[in-house]
Amino acid sequence: MGALSRFAGLTCLVTGGLGFIGSNVALSLDLARIDIGGFSGDYTKAHQLLKWNPQLSFSDGVDQTLDFCRRHSWYL
C-alpha cells in the first residue's frame, strides 16, 4: 500500500469515515490542474546528518493535522 493510500485510510479512521476501499479514481479535468501528485518522504538523511528522529507517529501526525484543520477552517 502506498503512502497516499495509507494516509487516506488513516484519515477515514480518525474522522470516523466509512473506511478506505483502496480504489483509484481519475480526477476530472477541472480538478487535475490542482493535483499535487504523490510523494514519499524518508527521514534517513536528516537522521544521518542531524541525528533527528520524528517526535510523532504517522497516525498521531494525521490526527493532529486534522484537528488543526477542524479548529482553523479559515486556513483551508
MODARA-V705550 format. One record per pair of residues at least 12 apart in sequence whose ideal C-beta (glycine too) atoms are under 10 Angstrom apart, sorted by the first residue. I is the first residue (numbers start at 1). J is the second residue. Records with the same first field share a line. If there is no record, write none. Layout:
I: J, J
This chain:
1: 20, 22
2: 22, 24, 38, 40
3: 38, 39, 40, 41, 58
4: 24, 37, 38, 39, 40
5: 20, 22, 23, 24, 38
6: 20, 58, 59, 62
7: 20, 38, 58, 61, 62, 65
8: 20, 21, 22
9: 21, 22, 62
10: 58, 59, 61, 62, 63, 66
11: 62, 63, 65, 66
13: 59, 62, 63
14: 59, 60, 62, 63, 64, 65, 66, 67
15: 62, 63, 66, 70
